Amino acid sequence: MEFIRGLINLQRQRQACVATIGNFDGVHLGHQSVLEQLKSCAEESDLCSTVLIFEPQPIEFFAPEKAPSRLTRLREKLQQFEKQKIDRVVCLKFDESFAGLTAAEFVSTILLDGLDIKTLIIGDDFRFARNREGDYDYLLKAGEQYGFNVRMTDSFSIANERVSSTLIRQALAEGDMDK
């Protein structure tokens, strides 16, 4: 697995890809479902499977006092991505400049110029860019305009309960190790 830190390094090693974006805290079963779709689509297209993450995580930047504790450190997360056989992980610094990107700037700078995206796989609750202005519908329109595909994944549920990092943190806080 290749690990690329920073946009400048990404642009130097630009390679067409199928990508997904997120925090992936814990790389839990819900995340693993997204990663399986990512790998399958990348194999079908003969492209690099790429996960885009941010450090710090956006909530840690915007509201550090409200940021939940992490389920995994960056090193552990990378180990999980390698275990899932992801080709490439890109980690971008989430700072004031990055937080100020509009949806159009994010698509242009990160997805097109940086990642050379061919297919983007996102969760059903994905929002991005300044003021969370970007969403699935925005990406669909951008994809039509710039020639990339967008696929939305459904939430992964067990016993009619959405598997999420929040749910896992809650179970841990309650000592519910079976859950």
Secondary structure, 3 states (H helix, E strand, C coil): CEEEECHHHHHHCCCCEEEEECCCCCCCHHHHHHHHHHHHHHHHHCCEEEEEEEECCHHHHHCCCCCCCCCCCHHHHHHHHHHCCCCEEEEEECCHHHHCCCHHHHHHHHHHHHCCEEEEEEECCCCECHHHCECHHHHHHHHHHHCCEEEEECCCEECCEECCHHHHHHHHHCCCCCC
